[in-house]
Amino acid sequence: MKTFFVIVIFLILSLQARALTWNECVQLAQQNNLELQIADSNLTAAKQDTTIAQSNFYPHVFVTAAGNQTSLTDNVTNTYSAQIGFIQNIFSGFSDFYKTKQSDINFKIAQVNLQIAKAKLSAELKQSYETLLHVQSYLVLTQDIVRRRQDNLQNVQLRFNGGRENKGSVLLSQAYLSQARFEGLQARNQFTSAQENLARILGLANYVSLQVMDNRSIETHIPKIYESQYDDFVLNAPDYKLVQLQEKSADADVQRAHSGFYPSLDFSGSYGKTDSVFFPELNERWNLGLTLNIPLFDGGRDYASIKSAAAKWNVAAKNSESILKQLKNRIRNAYNDYIESLEKAQVDRVFKNAAEVRADIARNKYNNGLMTFDDWDVVENDFILRQKASLNSNRDSVFKEANWELIQGTGVIQ
């Protein structure tokens, strides 16, 4: 009776939960998810970094104004000056060129990272949505199992009271009922955890009570992939694009490190006036000049920079090679897992339907004394296990679909 009231209270609270459709969850995730916002901000920062790198090719113009007061015995002299000037770098040892090249590559890396973040969010959203949907269905199933185990216990108890069943069958039926109630407790705890996880992904407060509705399309069209197509999937996979760009960025860093051994050349000029009053209008002066800077010794800094950059490039190159070797197998396995999960879900549905018919037949036979408890128990347990298996395989197929989309860098988040 206590368990019954717990379930009733839980159902009342569930009715007060906020019900969300799949499309509503997608919109909330796109608007509120923190990881997606971080990736988007990183892209904005990378875009601005390209502007910063390109600014070195333009002249830097400045204006200065100064005022000085000098006292010598009783004489006080005021001096004011104002000037406008510029500095234009003509050659920086290719440093600015490779900085710009590296910033462009880093911007592309940020774009790929945003694509990965969207694909990851899409996969997490699908999995968390399906998890909550699965737990909601599992709650209903556990309640059905509890009622079924209660009915079974009553039937066995009646036969025991009539001398047609043994004590062991009664005790086993009681154990089954206790197990069903325990699984109901587990399901209620899982429901709370699934709610919190989905709320986190949607950017909602953890205390928000959520429910989801199974209104997604069940139509699934999966094109057959031939062996020759896997190479194209590898080249288009965001993981491969990312390591390729990281290798190019490391190579540009190596080239930029060499710039420390080259001279730099700057062109500068200024025009100004000096006077004893402000704003100065007398004593015009101007200058134009070239500054050549030839590095001779910097304590080994440039040499160490080249060695460090070369080591980082080697790491990036090895990482790119490693990912390339792994990715084809990962893509093939993800595709096969998805195909197999869909087939298994279909198989488990067929088994569940068959087990349900067998369970109804077995129950009637047992009630009419045409089947022993042991034989009936096997059929009854098989039906309950098939119900759980079908529910789990439906969830697993969505998980595998999310993983297949993730490795391709696709999904519902745009």
C-alpha positions, 0 to 999 in steps of 0.5 A: 500500500505504501508503494502504491501511494508513492507511485500516485504522488509521483504521478501527480508531480509528473503531471505538473512537469513541463512537457516539451516536444522535440522541436522545442528542445532543439530550439532551447538547446540552440539558444541556451546551451553554454558549450555552444555559446563558448564555441561561438565566442571562440569563433568571434575571437578568432575572427578578431585575431585575424584582423589583429594579425593583418593590422601589422601590414598597415601604417600605425599613425599617432598624435602626441602633445606635450607641455613642459615648464622649466624653472631656472632661478627666477626665470620660468620657461613654458614649452609646448609641442604637438606632432603627428607621425607614422611608422610603417613596417616594410620587412619583418623577416616574414613574421607578419606574413606567417602570423596572418597565415596562422590566424587564418588557419586558427579561424578555420580551426574555430569554425571546425570546433563550432561544427564539432560543438554543434554535432556534440550538442545534437548527439547529447540532446538526442541521447538525453531526450531519449533517456528521459523518454525511455525512463518515462516508458520504463516507469509505466512498464515497472508499474505494469510489472508490479501489478502483474506480479501482484496478480501472479502472487494472488493466483499462486496464493489461491492455489496454495490455499487450495492445496494445489501449489507448494510454499516455494512457489508462493515465496518465489512469487513474493520475491518477484513482487519485491524485485518489481517494486525495487525496479520501480524505485530505481526508475523513479530515481533515474527519472530525476537524474534524466530530468536534470541532465536534459535541463542542463543541456537545454540551459534550464535550471536543474530544479525545473521538472521536465517531461518529453513527448514522443512526437519524432518521426520514426521513419529512418532512411539509411543509404547503403555505404560501399567500401570505396565511400569510407575514404570520403567520409574520413576526409569530410569528418570534422576530426580529420579536418581539425588535425589537418588544420592543427598541423598547418598551424604548427607548420606556420608557427615553425616558419614564423619562428625563423623570422627572428634570424632576419633583419627588420626594416621600418619607415617612419616620419613625423611633423610637428611644431614647438612654441611657448604657448598652446597650441604651438604654431611656431618652430615647425619640424619634420623628419623621415627615416628608415630603421634597419634592425639586424639581430646578432645575439638574443641569448639563444631565444630564437634558436630555442623557439625554432626547436620548440615549434618544430617539436610541436609540428612533429606532434601535430603531424603524428597526431594527424597520421594517427587520427587518419589511421583510426578514423576509417575504422571508427566510421565503419564501426559507427555505421555498422553499430547503427544498422545493427541497432535498428535491426535489433530493435525490430527483432526485439519488438517481434520477440516481445509480441510473441512473448506476450501471446505466449504469456497470455496462453501460459497464464490461462493454462496455469489457472486451469491447471494445465501447466505447472508453476515452473513452466509458467514461471519461465514463460512469464519471466521471458515476457517481462525480460522481452518487454525490457529488452525491447524498450532498451533496444529502442533507446540504444538505436537512438544512441547509435544514431546520435553517435553516427551523426556525431562522427560525421559532424552532423545533427539537428543543431544548425 
